């Protein structure tokens, strides 16, 4: 951690002792209501008997993204989860004000995930970001931030990580999603700014807003436990797909005209260059345009609403460089009872997929 930033101890939380070998519930005041009532983030801190890594796990940084909340709550309620060493800082709802509004944004219409490390004298969002950064990030050595797609979209589960950083690269691989997107994250995002403070942090993206989806929660919980195993914080073995791929290039395919979509693919589907993704029709059935895959790849995300305007995103395609990678991913999903195969099936239920007829 940079010399100007001193790490805080996990032994206490704002005057409350955090004993070893126990779970302690604490609260973090981040703001006040219009009536002057303190707004406090609920947090559980679990400690092992021995010193070790301190891992923060945050959810609902965007207040409408609840899959991560489901995963963190599952960890909190898991009586079999016993730390040998180190500590977990479990935060089921990071953005309380946005959560109360069922919204991505805070009441001042700002995105909390663009304001870290925050400012003690800034806007509402900047002040909340500063409290979170000072009290959670500065106590931690590793971070995992859980997200979903933005409103009216869904994402196939993937980890987003700066793969040029060796520590983060290992975290991303150990987490165990079959797809990893290599990126640093936006300026002001929690993972980018935490990493700058020498707290290596990754993001998992999966599913859609306002839902707790079983396959997404299972992927998140499995990934978190994988990392805890890799850090020798819990007993167990790492459980991840046999093959994982790193995607460096992605592209959103956007509509050129307004209309009503017929989808030809689903989240997580493997596609070939030129393969139909969606047909844009008029409400009376006249075909306006066909959107196709720009390259061989995987459907990372897509809109869940068929009504579309010019310029709006339809499918997010991640580029896969070789046929070997395609075969490897198909192998993951062919395994009996694989979580990857189940996830593709579950997410397919969010959109109506219609096979496009050949024009030969």
GILINUR-V49955 format. One line per field, one symbol per residue. phi: phi as a letter, one per 30 degrees, with the letter a starting at -180 (. if undefined). psi: psi as a letter, one per 30 degrees, with the letter a starting at -180 (. if undefined). A space follows every 10 residues. Layout:
BEGIN
phi->???
psi->???
END
This chain:
BEGIN
phi->.eedccdddd dbbhjcdcdd ibcbdbbcdb abddciddcb ddbcccbddc dldcccbcbh dcdccceddd dddddddddd dbddaiaccc bdbdcddded chbdcdedic cedbbddibd bcdedddded ddddccddcc cbbbccbbdd eibbbdeacc adddcedded edddejddbb cdadjdeide ddddddcice bbcccaibdi bccedddddd dedddedddd chcbdkbdcb ddbbbcccbb bddcdcbdlb dcdcbbeidd bceiddcacc cddcjddcab cbddadabdd aadccddbce jddcbcccdc dbdddddddd dedddehddd dddedddddd bdccddddcd
psi->kkefjkklkf fljhfkkjll glkkklkjkf allfggkkjk kkkkkkklfl laljkkjklh ekfgjfeeee eeeeeefjff jjkelalkjj jejeieeeef ghlellfggl jegggkglkf galeeeeeee eeeeeeeffl fkkjkklall kgllkkklkk kjffjeeeee eeeeeglfkk kjlfllkfle eeeeefghik klkkkkallg ljkeeeeeee eeeeeeeeef ghfllakkjl lekkkkkfkl kkklkfllak kjkfllkfkk llkfkkekkj llfggkkelk klkflkakje lllgkfkklk fkkekjkkkk flfeeeeeee eeffkkhkee eeeeeeffff kjkkkkkkg.
END
